[in-house]
Structure formats: structure tokens, C-alpha cells
Amino acid sequence: MQDLGFLAFTLLQVEILIPTKQPRDQELTWEQHVANQALHCRRLRIEHVNSSVKRCRIVKDRLRL
């Protein structure tokens, strides 16, 4: 999954999934709309996991025992 902010960042052997933008003064086809919805569902789960990790402060803080 990739944001529009990271368009220049690419890795070899990695498939980049970007939703299809709606053309100006046109509608998306049914297949494009369904593909965008599938990407949205996957991205939603990923974003929830990312927020859980941030909430638990696993990445941000160093473990001090």
C-alpha cells in the first residue's frame, strides 16, 4: 500500500497498490470501484494496527527495566 506522499519511493520486487483516481468529468468503471473498495478494506486494517502500535508506545519509547 502506498500513499501519494511516497510516490518516488520504490523497492525492487515489491508490488505497489495505489487506488485509481477518478478522471476529471468522468466516472470510474465498476471494476475500478470494486478494486478501490478492496484496497480501502486492506488499508483500514493496516492503519488500525499502526495506531495500536503507536498507542502502546512500542516503537516510540525505549524499554527501561
Predicted model as a PDB file, atoms N, CA, C, CB and O in Angstrom, pLDDT in the B-factor column:
MODEL        1                                                                  
ATOM      1  N   MET A   1       0.850  -1.160   0.000  1.00 60.00           N  
ATOM      2  CA  MET A   1       0.000   0.000   0.000  1.00 60.00           C  
ATOM      3  C   MET A   1       0.902   1.230   0.000  1.00 60.00           C  
ATOM      4  CB  MET A   1      -0.971  -0.006   1.219  1.00 60.00           C  
ATOM      5  O   MET A   1       1.952   1.233   0.642  1.00 60.00           O  
ATOM      6  N   GLN A   2       0.505   2.243  -0.698  1.00 61.00           N  
ATOM      7  CA  GLN A   2       1.351   3.421  -0.799  1.00 61.00           C  
ATOM      8  C   GLN A   2       0.510   4.687  -0.789  1.00 61.00           C  
ATOM      9  CB  GLN A   2       2.206   3.360  -2.065  1.00 61.00           C  
ATOM     10  O   GLN A   2      -0.547   4.759  -1.417  1.00 61.00           O  
ATOM     11  N   ASP A   3       1.003   5.682  -0.062  1.00 60.00           N  
ATOM     12  CA  ASP A   3       0.367   6.995  -0.046  1.00 60.00           C  
ATOM     13  C   ASP A   3       0.858   7.810  -1.222  1.00 60.00           C  
ATOM     14  CB  ASP A   3       0.647   7.731   1.277  1.00 60.00           C  
ATOM     15  O   ASP A   3       1.867   7.477  -1.842  1.00 60.00           O  
ATOM     16  N   LEU A   4       0.147   8.871  -1.524  1.00 61.00           N  
ATOM     17  CA  LEU A   4       0.585   9.772  -2.579  1.00 61.00           C  
ATOM     18  C   LEU A   4       1.841  10.537  -2.173  1.00 61.00           C  
ATOM     19  CB  LEU A   4      -0.529  10.748  -2.934  1.00 61.00           C  
ATOM     20  O   LEU A   4       2.551  11.051  -3.037  1.00 61.00           O  
ATOM     21  N   GLY A   5       2.125  10.620  -0.889  1.00 60.00           N  
ATOM     22  CA  GLY A   5       3.313  11.304  -0.424  1.00 60.00           C  
ATOM     23  C   GLY A   5       4.595  10.537  -0.669  1.00 60.00           C  
ATOM     24  O   GLY A   5       5.681  11.109  -0.576  1.00 60.00           O  
ATOM     25  N   PHE A   6       4.491   9.243  -0.985  1.00 64.00           N  
ATOM     26  CA  PHE A   6       5.669   8.410  -1.170  1.00 64.00           C  
ATOM     27  C   PHE A   6       5.759   7.863  -2.587  1.00 64.00           C  
ATOM     28  CB  PHE A   6       5.661   7.269  -0.177  1.00 64.00           C  
ATOM     29  O   PHE A   6       6.235   6.743  -2.776  1.00 64.00           O  
ATOM     30  N   LEU A   7       5.325   8.605  -3.568  1.00 67.00           N  
ATOM     31  CA  LEU A   7       5.314   8.106  -4.941  1.00 67.00           C  
ATOM     32  C   LEU A   7       6.720   7.854  -5.480  1.00 67.00           C  
ATOM     33  CB  LEU A   7       4.593   9.087  -5.839  1.00 67.00           C  
ATOM     34  O   LEU A   7       6.898   6.955  -6.303  1.00 67.00           O  
ATOM     35  N   ALA A   8       7.717   8.611  -5.050  1.00 71.00           N  
ATOM     36  CA  ALA A   8       9.078   8.458  -5.569  1.00 71.00           C  
ATOM     37  C   ALA A   8       9.795   7.284  -4.917  1.00 71.00           C  
ATOM     38  CB  ALA A   8       9.875   9.739  -5.349  1.00 71.00           C  
ATOM     39  O   ALA A   8      10.825   6.846  -5.431  1.00 71.00           O  
ATOM     40  N   PHE A   9       9.289   6.760  -3.803  1.00 72.00           N  
ATOM     41  CA  PHE A   9       9.940   5.669  -3.080  1.00 72.00           C  
ATOM     42  C   PHE A   9       9.517   4.336  -3.669  1.00 72.00           C  
ATOM     43  CB  PHE A   9       9.602   5.726  -1.577  1.00 72.00           C  
ATOM     44  O   PHE A   9       8.331   4.006  -3.663  1.00 72.00           O  
ATOM     45  N   THR A  10      10.472   3.561  -4.179  1.00 74.00           N  
ATOM     46  CA  THR A  10      10.172   2.248  -4.745  1.00 74.00           C  
ATOM     47  C   THR A  10      11.204   1.241  -4.260  1.00 74.00           C  
ATOM     48  CB  THR A  10      10.145   2.302  -6.294  1.00 74.00           C  
ATOM     49  O   THR A  10      12.347   1.598  -3.974  1.00 74.00           O  
ATOM     50  N   LEU A  11      10.796  -0.010  -4.172  1.00 76.00           N  
ATOM     51  CA  LEU A  11      11.679  -1.114  -3.835  1.00 76.00           C  
ATOM     52  C   LEU A  11      11.559  -2.181  -4.909  1.00 76.00           C  
ATOM     53  CB  LEU A  11      11.345  -1.692  -2.436  1.00 76.00           C  
ATOM     54  O   LEU A  11      10.493  -2.369  -5.495  1.00 76.00           O  
ATOM     55  N   LEU A  12      12.661  -2.878  -5.162  1.00 80.00           N  
ATOM     56  CA  LEU A  12      12.632  -3.967  -6.134  1.00 80.00           C  
ATOM     57  C   LEU A  12      11.793  -5.113  -5.598  1.00 80.00           C  
ATOM     58  CB  LEU A  12      14.058  -4.450  -6.461  1.00 80.00           C  
ATOM     59  O   LEU A  12      11.774  -5.365  -4.393  1.00 80.00           O  
ATOM     60  N   GLN A  13      11.111  -5.796  -6.475  1.00 80.00           N  
ATOM     61  CA  GLN A  13      10.296  -6.970  -6.167  1.00 80.00           C  
ATOM     62  C   GLN A  13       9.183  -6.674  -5.162  1.00 80.00           C  
ATOM     63  CB  GLN A  13      11.176  -8.076  -5.634  1.00 80.00           C  
ATOM     64  O   GLN A  13       8.774  -7.559  -4.410  1.00 80.00           O  
ATOM     65  N   VAL A  14       8.694  -5.439  -5.146  1.00 75.00           N  
ATOM     66  CA  VAL A  14       7.578  -5.067  -4.279  1.00 75.00           C  
ATOM     67  C   VAL A  14       6.473  -4.507  -5.151  1.00 75.00           C  
ATOM     68  CB  VAL A  14       8.013  -4.033  -3.191  1.00 75.00           C  
ATOM     69  O   VAL A  14       6.691  -3.583  -5.935  1.00 75.00           O  
ATOM     70  N   GLU A  15       5.288  -5.071  -5.011  1.00 77.00           N  
ATOM     71  CA  GLU A  15       4.140  -4.591  -5.778  1.00 77.00           C  
ATOM     72  C   GLU A  15       3.508  -3.411  -5.039  1.00 77.00           C  
ATOM     73  CB  GLU A  15       3.095  -5.733  -6.000  1.00 77.00           C  
ATOM     74  O   GLU A  15       3.201  -3.508  -3.851  1.00 77.00           O  
ATOM     75  N   ILE A  16       3.319  -2.317  -5.738  1.00 77.00           N  
ATOM     76  CA  ILE A  16       2.760  -1.110  -5.152  1.00 77.00           C  
ATOM     77  C   ILE A  16       1.283  -1.035  -5.521  1.00 77.00           C  
ATOM     78  CB  ILE A  16       3.526   0.160  -5.633  1.00 77.00           C  
ATOM     79  O   ILE A  16       0.923  -1.112  -6.696  1.00 77.00           O  
ATOM     80  N   LEU A  17       0.440  -0.887  -4.519  1.00 80.00           N  
ATOM     81  CA  LEU A  17      -1.001  -0.824  -4.730  1.00 80.00           C  
ATOM     82  C   LEU A  17      -1.479   0.585  -4.431  1.00 80.00           C  
ATOM     83  CB  LEU A  17      -1.746  -1.860  -3.845  1.00 80.00           C  
ATOM     84  O   LEU A  17      -1.421   1.037  -3.288  1.00 80.00           O  
ATOM     85  N   ILE A  18      -1.949   1.274  -5.452  1.00 82.00           N  
ATOM     86  CA  ILE A  18      -2.454   2.629  -5.318  1.00 82.00           C  
ATOM     87  C   ILE A  18      -3.870   2.654  -5.888  1.00 82.00           C  
ATOM     88  CB  ILE A  18      -1.525   3.663  -6.044  1.00 82.00           C  
ATOM     89  O   ILE A  18      -4.100   2.134  -6.979  1.00 82.00           O  
ATOM     90  N   PRO A  19      -4.816   3.247  -5.172  1.00 84.00           N  
ATOM     91  CA  PRO A  19      -6.175   3.332  -5.711  1.00 84.00           C  
ATOM     92  C   PRO A  19      -6.214   4.134  -7.005  1.00 84.00           C  
ATOM     93  CB  PRO A  19      -7.114   3.959  -4.684  1.00 84.00           C  
ATOM     94  O   PRO A  19      -5.389   5.020  -7.227  1.00 84.00           O  
ATOM     95  N   THR A  20      -7.178   3.814  -7.848  1.00 85.00           N  
ATOM     96  CA  THR A  20      -7.362   4.516  -9.114  1.00 85.00           C  
ATOM     97  C   THR A  20      -8.090   5.825  -8.869  1.00 85.00           C  
ATOM     98  CB  THR A  20      -8.138   3.642 -10.123  1.00 85.00           C  
ATOM     99  O   THR A  20      -9.138   5.851  -8.223  1.00 85.00           O  
ATOM    100  N   LYS A  21      -7.532   6.911  -9.389  1.00 87.00           N  
ATOM    101  CA  LYS A  21      -8.183   8.210  -9.245  1.00 87.00           C  
ATOM    102  C   LYS A  21      -9.281   8.356 -10.283  1.00 87.00           C  
ATOM    103  CB  LYS A  21      -7.161   9.354  -9.378  1.00 87.00           C  
ATOM    104  O   LYS A  21      -9.201   7.803 -11.380  1.00 87.00           O  
ATOM    105  N   GLN A  22     -10.302   9.107  -9.919  1.00 89.00           N  
ATOM    106  CA  GLN A  22     -11.409   9.353 -10.839  1.00 89.00           C  
ATOM    107  C   GLN A  22     -10.978  10.389 -11.870  1.00 89.00           C  
ATOM    108  CB  GLN A  22     -12.677   9.829 -10.075  1.00 89.00           C  
ATOM    109  O   GLN A  22     -10.511  11.465 -11.498  1.00 89.00           O  
ATOM    110  N   PRO A  23     -11.125  10.086 -13.166  1.00 87.00           N  
ATOM    111  CA  PRO A  23     -10.779  11.068 -14.195  1.00 87.00           C  
ATOM    112  C   PRO A  23     -11.695  12.291 -14.113  1.00 87.00           C  
ATOM    113  CB  PRO A  23     -10.868  10.432 -15.595  1.00 87.00           C  
ATOM    114  O   PRO A  23     -12.841  12.197 -13.672  1.00 87.00           O  
ATOM    115  N   ARG A  24     -11.177  13.417 -14.539  1.00 91.00           N  
ATOM    116  CA  ARG A  24     -11.954  14.648 -14.494  1.00 91.00           C  
ATOM    117  C   ARG A  24     -13.175  14.537 -15.404  1.00 91.00           C  
ATOM    118  CB  ARG A  24     -11.085  15.850 -14.902  1.00 91.00           C  
ATOM    119  O   ARG A  24     -13.058  14.140 -16.564  1.00 91.00           O  
ATOM    120  N   ASP A  25     -14.321  14.882 -14.885  1.00 90.00           N  
ATOM    121  CA  ASP A  25     -15.596  14.860 -15.617  1.00 90.00           C  
ATOM    122  C   ASP A  25     -15.995  13.468 -16.098  1.00 90.00           C  
ATOM    123  CB  ASP A  25     -15.518  15.787 -16.802  1.00 90.00           C  
ATOM    124  O   ASP A  25     -16.742  13.343 -17.068  1.00 90.00           O  
ATOM    125  N   GLN A  26     -15.509  12.423 -15.434  1.00 92.00           N  
ATOM    126  CA  GLN A  26     -15.867  11.046 -15.789  1.00 92.00           C  
ATOM    127  C   GLN A  26     -16.091  10.249 -14.507  1.00 92.00           C  
ATOM    128  CB  GLN A  26     -14.758  10.381 -16.670  1.00 92.00           C  
ATOM    129  O   GLN A  26     -15.774  10.707 -13.410  1.00 92.00           O  
ATOM    130  N   GLU A  27     -16.637   9.064 -14.667  1.00 92.00           N  
ATOM    131  CA  GLU A  27     -16.848   8.162 -13.549  1.00 92.00           C  
ATOM    132  C   GLU A  27     -15.890   6.983 -13.649  1.00 92.00           C  
ATOM    133  CB  GLU A  27     -18.307   7.676 -13.507  1.00 92.00           C  
ATOM    134  O   GLU A  27     -15.431   6.644 -14.739  1.00 92.00           O  
ATOM    135  N   LEU A  28     -15.591   6.363 -12.523  1.00 91.00           N  
ATOM    136  CA  LEU A  28     -14.791   5.142 -12.527  1.00 91.00           C  
ATOM    137  C   LEU A  28     -15.648   3.988 -13.045  1.00 91.00           C  
ATOM    138  CB  LEU A  28     -14.238   4.828 -11.102  1.00 91.00           C  
ATOM    139  O   LEU A  28     -16.870   3.995 -12.899  1.00 91.00           O  
ATOM    140  N   THR A  29     -14.997   3.007 -13.646  1.00 92.00           N  
ATOM    141  CA  THR A  29     -15.725   1.811 -14.056  1.00 92.00           C  
ATOM    142  C   THR A  29     -16.075   1.001 -12.819  1.00 92.00           C  
ATOM    143  CB  THR A  29     -14.892   0.960 -15.057  1.00 92.00           C  
ATOM    144  O   THR A  29     -15.520   1.233 -11.745  1.00 92.00           O  
ATOM    145  N   TRP A  30     -16.982   0.066 -12.960  1.00 94.00           N  
ATOM    146  CA  TRP A  30     -17.402  -0.771 -11.833  1.00 94.00           C  
ATOM    147  C   TRP A  30     -16.225  -1.568 -11.301  1.00 94.00           C  
ATOM    148  CB  TRP A  30     -18.541  -1.719 -12.250  1.00 94.00           C  
ATOM    149  O   TRP A  30     -16.084  -1.708 -10.086  1.00 94.00           O  
ATOM    150  N   GLU A  31     -15.367  -2.100 -12.182  1.00 94.00           N  
ATOM    151  CA  GLU A  31     -14.204  -2.885 -11.764  1.00 94.00           C  
ATOM    152  C   GLU A  31     -13.217  -2.026 -10.968  1.00 94.00           C  
ATOM    153  CB  GLU A  31     -13.504  -3.495 -12.990  1.00 94.00           C  
ATOM    154  O   GLU A  31     -12.656  -2.491  -9.975  1.00 94.00           O  
ATOM    155  N   GLN A  32     -13.003  -0.784 -11.395  1.00 93.00           N  
ATOM    156  CA  GLN A  32     -12.102   0.114 -10.675  1.00 93.00           C  
ATOM    157  C   GLN A  32     -12.676   0.465  -9.309  1.00 93.00           C  
ATOM    158  CB  GLN A  32     -11.849   1.393 -11.489  1.00 93.00           C  
ATOM    159  O   GLN A  32     -11.943   0.551  -8.323  1.00 93.00           O  
ATOM    160  N   HIS A  33     -13.978   0.666  -9.254  1.00 94.00           N  
ATOM    161  CA  HIS A  33     -14.636   0.991  -7.985  1.00 94.00           C  
ATOM    162  C   HIS A  33     -14.498  -0.171  -7.000  1.00 94.00           C  
ATOM    163  CB  HIS A  33     -16.131   1.325  -8.216  1.00 94.00           C  
ATOM    164  O   HIS A  33     -14.195   0.049  -5.827  1.00 94.00           O  
ATOM    165  N   VAL A  34     -14.715  -1.389  -7.459  1.00 95.00           N  
ATOM    166  CA  VAL A  34     -14.596  -2.571  -6.597  1.00 95.00           C  
ATOM    167  C   VAL A  34     -13.151  -2.753  -6.141  1.00 95.00           C  
ATOM    168  CB  VAL A  34     -15.087  -3.838  -7.335  1.00 95.00           C  
ATOM    169  O   VAL A  34     -12.907  -3.100  -4.986  1.00 95.00           O  
ATOM    170  N   ALA A  35     -12.191  -2.523  -7.038  1.00 92.00           N  
ATOM    171  CA  ALA A  35     -10.775  -2.644  -6.669  1.00 92.00           C  
ATOM    172  C   ALA A  35     -10.400  -1.598  -5.619  1.00 92.00           C  
ATOM    173  CB  ALA A  35      -9.875  -2.492  -7.918  1.00 92.00           C  
ATOM    174  O   ALA A  35      -9.656  -1.900  -4.686  1.00 92.00           O  
ATOM    175  N   ASN A  36     -10.904  -0.384  -5.762  1.00 91.00           N  
ATOM    176  CA  ASN A  36     -10.631   0.667  -4.776  1.00 91.00           C  
ATOM    177  C   ASN A  36     -11.227   0.313  -3.414  1.00 91.00           C  
ATOM    178  CB  ASN A  36     -11.192   2.013  -5.261  1.00 91.00           C  
ATOM    179  O   ASN A  36     -10.610   0.583  -2.383  1.00 91.00           O  
ATOM    180  N   GLN A  37     -12.418  -0.288  -3.397  1.00 93.00           N  
ATOM    181  CA  GLN A  37     -13.032  -0.698  -2.136  1.00 93.00           C  
ATOM    182  C   GLN A  37     -12.213  -1.796  -1.463  1.00 93.00           C  
ATOM    183  CB  GLN A  37     -14.470  -1.179  -2.373  1.00 93.00           C  
ATOM    184  O   GLN A  37     -12.056  -1.792  -0.242  1.00 93.00           O  
ATOM    185  N   ALA A  38     -11.686  -2.743  -2.260  1.00 92.00           N  
ATOM    186  CA  ALA A  38     -10.859  -3.812  -1.695  1.00 92.00           C  
ATOM    187  C   ALA A  38      -9.579  -3.234  -1.086  1.00 92.00           C  
ATOM    188  CB  ALA A  38     -10.511  -4.859  -2.779  1.00 92.00           C  
ATOM    189  O   ALA A  38      -9.163  -3.654  -0.006  1.00 92.00           O  
ATOM    190  N   LEU A  39      -8.957  -2.277  -1.770  1.00 89.00           N  
ATOM    191  CA  LEU A  39      -7.765  -1.634  -1.229  1.00 89.00           C  
ATOM    192  C   LEU A  39      -8.098  -0.874   0.054  1.00 89.00           C  
ATOM    193  CB  LEU A  39      -7.148  -0.684  -2.268  1.00 89.00           C  
ATOM    194  O   LEU A  39      -7.310  -0.862   0.999  1.00 89.00           O  
ATOM    195  N   HIS A  40      -9.259  -0.245   0.079  1.00 90.00           N  
ATOM    196  CA  HIS A  40      -9.663   0.503   1.261  1.00 90.00           C  
ATOM    197  C   HIS A  40      -9.806  -0.419   2.472  1.00 90.00           C  
ATOM    198  CB  HIS A  40     -10.978   1.240   0.999  1.00 90.00           C  
ATOM    199  O   HIS A  40      -9.377  -0.061   3.569  1.00 90.00           O  
ATOM    200  N   CYS A  41     -10.399  -1.592   2.292  1.00 89.00           N  
ATOM    201  CA  CYS A  41     -10.581  -2.533   3.399  1.00 89.00           C  
ATOM    202  C   CYS A  41      -9.234  -3.014   3.932  1.00 89.00           C  
ATOM    203  CB  CYS A  41     -11.431  -3.733   2.951  1.00 89.00           C  
ATOM    204  O   CYS A  41      -9.035  -3.103   5.144  1.00 89.00           O  
ATOM    205  N   ARG A  42      -8.309  -3.324   3.022  1.00 87.00           N  
ATOM    206  CA  ARG A  42      -6.976  -3.762   3.450  1.00 87.00           C  
ATOM    207  C   ARG A  42      -6.243  -2.640   4.173  1.00 87.00           C  
ATOM    208  CB  ARG A  42      -6.149  -4.238   2.243  1.00 87.00           C  
ATOM    209  O   ARG A  42      -5.627  -2.864   5.215  1.00 87.00           O  
ATOM    210  N   ARG A  43      -6.311  -1.455   3.628  1.00 85.00           N  
ATOM    211  CA  ARG A  43      -5.603  -0.313   4.211  1.00 85.00           C  
ATOM    212  C   ARG A  43      -6.167   0.046   5.584  1.00 85.00           C  
ATOM    213  CB  ARG A  43      -5.688   0.899   3.276  1.00 85.00           C  
ATOM    214  O   ARG A  43      -5.416   0.450   6.472  1.00 85.00           O  
ATOM    215  N   LEU A  44      -7.475  -0.096   5.765  1.00 86.00           N  
ATOM    216  CA  LEU A  44      -8.104   0.213   7.033  1.00 86.00           C  
ATOM    217  C   LEU A  44      -7.550  -0.679   8.143  1.00 86.00           C  
ATOM    218  CB  LEU A  44      -9.619   0.055   6.927  1.00 86.00           C  
ATOM    219  O   LEU A  44      -7.251  -0.196   9.235  1.00 86.00           O  
ATOM    220  N   ARG A  45      -7.413  -1.974   7.871  1.00 86.00           N  
ATOM    221  CA  ARG A  45      -6.848  -2.892   8.856  1.00 86.00           C  
ATOM    222  C   ARG A  45      -5.412  -2.525   9.193  1.00 86.00           C  
ATOM    223  CB  ARG A  45      -6.911  -4.324   8.344  1.00 86.00           C  
ATOM    224  O   ARG A  45      -5.018  -2.538  10.359  1.00 86.00           O  
ATOM    225  N   ILE A  46      -4.634  -2.199   8.172  1.00 80.00           N  
ATOM    226  CA  ILE A  46      -3.228  -1.838   8.376  1.00 80.00           C  
ATOM    227  C   ILE A  46      -3.116  -0.583   9.228  1.00 80.00           C  
ATOM    228  CB  ILE A  46      -2.520  -1.627   7.026  1.00 80.00           C  
ATOM    229  O   ILE A  46      -2.286  -0.526  10.136  1.00 80.00           O  
ATOM    230  N   GLU A  47      -3.932   0.419   8.951  1.00 82.00           N  
ATOM    231  CA  GLU A  47      -3.892   1.666   9.713  1.00 82.00           C  
ATOM    232  C   GLU A  47      -4.309   1.439  11.166  1.00 82.00           C  
ATOM    233  CB  GLU A  47      -4.802   2.715   9.062  1.00 82.00           C  
ATOM    234  O   GLU A  47      -3.761   2.085  12.060  1.00 82.00           O  
ATOM    235  N   HIS A  48      -5.260   0.540  11.428  1.00 85.00           N  
ATOM    236  CA  HIS A  48      -5.657   0.250  12.796  1.00 85.00           C  
ATOM    237  C   HIS A  48      -4.531  -0.425  13.561  1.00 85.00           C  
ATOM    238  CB  HIS A  48      -6.900  -0.624  12.814  1.00 85.00           C  
ATOM    239  O   HIS A  48      -4.322  -0.136  14.739  1.00 85.00           O  
ATOM    240  N   VAL A  49      -3.804  -1.318  12.906  1.00 82.00           N  
ATOM    241  CA  VAL A  49      -2.653  -1.958  13.555  1.00 82.00           C  
ATOM    242  C   VAL A  49      -1.579  -0.928  13.849  1.00 82.00           C  
ATOM    243  CB  VAL A  49      -2.081  -3.088  12.672  1.00 82.00           C  
ATOM    244  O   VAL A  49      -0.994  -0.937  14.932  1.00 82.00           O  
ATOM    245  N   ASN A  50      -1.309  -0.036  12.898  1.00 78.00           N  
ATOM    246  CA  ASN A  50      -0.306   1.004  13.119  1.00 78.00           C  
ATOM    247  C   ASN A  50      -0.677   1.885  14.303  1.00 78.00           C  
ATOM    248  CB  ASN A  50      -0.140   1.860  11.863  1.00 78.00           C  
ATOM    249  O   ASN A  50       0.187   2.226  15.111  1.00 78.00           O  
ATOM    250  N   SER A  51      -1.942   2.256  14.421  1.00 81.00           N  
ATOM    251  CA  SER A  51      -2.349   3.099  15.536  1.00 81.00           C  
ATOM    252  C   SER A  51      -2.260   2.344  16.859  1.00 81.00           C  
ATOM    253  CB  SER A  51      -3.768   3.615  15.318  1.00 81.00           C  
ATOM    254  O   SER A  51      -1.962   2.952  17.887  1.00 81.00           O  
ATOM    255  N   SER A  52      -2.512   1.033  16.861  1.00 81.00           N  
ATOM    256  CA  SER A  52      -2.382   0.238  18.085  1.00 81.00           C  
ATOM    257  C   SER A  52      -0.938   0.192  18.547  1.00 81.00           C  
ATOM    258  CB  SER A  52      -2.907  -1.185  17.863  1.00 81.00           C  
ATOM    259  O   SER A  52      -0.657   0.292  19.742  1.00 81.00           O  
ATOM    260  N   VAL A  53      -0.026   0.043  17.603  1.00 77.00           N  
ATOM    261  CA  VAL A  53       1.393   0.023  17.944  1.00 77.00           C  
ATOM    262  C   VAL A  53       1.812   1.363  18.527  1.00 77.00           C  
ATOM    263  CB  VAL A  53       2.245  -0.313  16.708  1.00 77.00           C  
ATOM    264  O   VAL A  53       2.554   1.406  19.509  1.00 77.00           O  
ATOM    265  N   LYS A  54       1.347   2.453  17.936  1.00 77.00           N  
ATOM    266  CA  LYS A  54       1.678   3.778  18.450  1.00 77.00           C  
ATOM    267  C   LYS A  54       1.048   4.009  19.823  1.00 77.00           C  
ATOM    268  CB  LYS A  54       1.217   4.861  17.469  1.00 77.00           C  
ATOM    269  O   LYS A  54       1.663   4.634  20.686  1.00 77.00           O  
ATOM    270  N   ARG A  55      -0.157   3.516  20.031  1.00 79.00           N  
ATOM    271  CA  ARG A  55      -0.843   3.707  21.294  1.00 79.00           C  
ATOM    272  C   ARG A  55      -0.110   2.982  22.416  1.00 79.00           C  
ATOM    273  CB  ARG A  55      -2.286   3.219  21.196  1.00 79.00           C  
ATOM    274  O   ARG A  55      -0.011   3.492  23.532  1.00 79.00           O  
ATOM    275  N   CYS A  56       0.392   1.815  22.122  1.00 77.00           N  
ATOM    276  CA  CYS A  56       1.126   1.046  23.132  1.00 77.00           C  
ATOM    277  C   CYS A  56       2.546   1.578  23.315  1.00 77.00           C  
ATOM    278  CB  CYS A  56       1.171  -0.436  22.743  1.00 77.00           C  
ATOM    279  O   CYS A  56       3.262   1.128  24.209  1.00 77.00           O  
ATOM    280  N   ARG A  57       2.951   2.513  22.492  1.00 73.00           N  
ATOM    281  CA  ARG A  57       4.264   3.143  22.551  1.00 73.00           C  
ATOM    282  C   ARG A  57       5.387   2.124  22.404  1.00 73.00           C  
ATOM    283  CB  ARG A  57       4.422   3.902  23.856  1.00 73.00           C  
ATOM    284  O   ARG A  57       6.461   2.287  22.984  1.00 73.00           O  
ATOM    285  N   ILE A  58       5.135   1.072  21.626  1.00 66.00           N  
ATOM    286  CA  ILE A  58       6.127   0.028  21.411  1.00 66.00           C  
ATOM    287  C   ILE A  58       7.293   0.567  20.605  1.00 66.00           C  
ATOM    288  CB  ILE A  58       5.502  -1.176  20.704  1.00 66.00           C  
ATOM    289  O   ILE A  58       8.447   0.248  20.890  1.00 66.00           O  
ATOM    290  N   VAL A  59       7.005   1.371  19.612  1.00 66.00           N  
ATOM    291  CA  VAL A  59       8.045   1.850  18.713  1.00 66.00           C  
ATOM    292  C   VAL A  59       8.726   3.090  19.277  1.00 66.00           C  
ATOM    293  CB  VAL A  59       7.461   2.149  17.336  1.00 66.00           C  
ATOM    294  O   VAL A  59       9.935   3.263  19.122  1.00 66.00           O  
ATOM    295  N   LYS A  60       7.959   3.944  19.923  1.00 67.00           N  
ATOM    296  CA  LYS A  60       8.459   5.257  20.318  1.00 67.00           C  
ATOM    297  C   LYS A  60       9.431   5.201  21.501  1.00 67.00           C  
ATOM    298  CB  LYS A  60       7.300   6.154  20.662  1.00 67.00           C  
ATOM    299  O   LYS A  60      10.500   5.808  21.449  1.00 67.00           O  
ATOM    300  N   ASP A  61       9.074   4.492  22.547  1.00 70.00           N  
ATOM    301  CA  ASP A  61       9.858   4.504  23.782  1.00 70.00           C  
ATOM    302  C   ASP A  61      10.846   3.354  23.840  1.00 70.00           C  
ATOM    303  CB  ASP A  61       8.940   4.448  24.983  1.00 70.00           C  
ATOM    304  O   ASP A  61      10.619   2.275  23.293  1.00 70.00           O  
ATOM    305  N   ARG A  62      11.946   3.622  24.518  1.00 72.00           N  
ATOM    306  CA  ARG A  62      12.936   2.578  24.761  1.00 72.00           C  
ATOM    307  C   ARG A  62      12.531   1.824  26.014  1.00 72.00           C  
ATOM    308  CB  ARG A  62      14.373   3.173  24.903  1.00 72.00           C  
ATOM    309  O   ARG A  62      12.036   2.429  26.965  1.00 72.00           O  
ATOM    310  N   LEU A  63      12.729   0.530  26.032  1.00 67.00           N  
ATOM    311  CA  LEU A  63      12.354  -0.285  27.182  1.00 67.00           C  
ATOM    312  C   LEU A  63      13.358  -0.059  28.311  1.00 67.00           C  
ATOM    313  CB  LEU A  63      12.285  -1.789  26.797  1.00 67.00           C  
ATOM    314  O   LEU A  63      14.560  -0.252  28.126  1.00 67.00           O  
ATOM    315  N   ARG A  64      12.870   0.343  29.462  1.00 66.00           N  
ATOM    316  CA  ARG A  64      13.736   0.584  30.618  1.00 66.00           C  
ATOM    317  C   ARG A  64      13.297  -0.342  31.739  1.00 66.00           C  
ATOM    318  CB  ARG A  64      13.685   2.083  31.074  1.00 66.00           C  
ATOM    319  O   ARG A  64      12.254  -0.133  32.359  1.00 66.00           O  
ATOM    320  N   LEU A  65      14.085  -1.349  31.987  1.00 69.00           N  
ATOM    321  CA  LEU A  65      13.765  -2.285  33.089  1.00 69.00           C  
ATOM    322  C   LEU A  65      14.762  -2.158  34.195  1.00 69.00           C  
ATOM    323  CB  LEU A  65      13.728  -3.733  32.597  1.00 69.00           C  
ATOM    324  O   LEU A  65      14.661  -2.859  35.202  1.00 69.00           O  
TER     325      LEU A  65                                                      
ENDMDL                                                                          
END                                                                             
